[in-house]
Structures are given as structure tokens and as C-alpha cells.
Amino acid sequence: MVKLWLGKPQKEYLNEAEGGYDMIYKYGSRTLSFHYLEEDEQIHLISIY
């Protein structure tokens, strides 16, 4: 659903180090990071920097 709301992320990858799937969006000096346990699952963690 995040892609429908925010469009294509700047980074999208399988995060083998933490075990999951990450999508990163950047807006100016801010970053939104979405972490999923598995691709196409519900959001597990959101970080805002």
C-alpha cells in the first residue's frame, strides 16, 4: 500500500542483515524507512529521520 500512497521508493531491497525487506523514501533532508518481515506483508517498522 505504501507504494500506492508515496510512489516508487528511492531504495528498495532485501535486507539480509536484519532479515526483512526495506523501502526508503527521501524528501529533502528527511527520510522515511519502511521495514517488512517479508515483501508484500504488513509494515513491521517505520523510521523517520
Secondary structure, DSSP 8 states (H G I E B T S, - for coil): -HHHHH-S-SEEEEETTTTEEEEEEEETTEEEEEEESSTTS-EEEEEE-
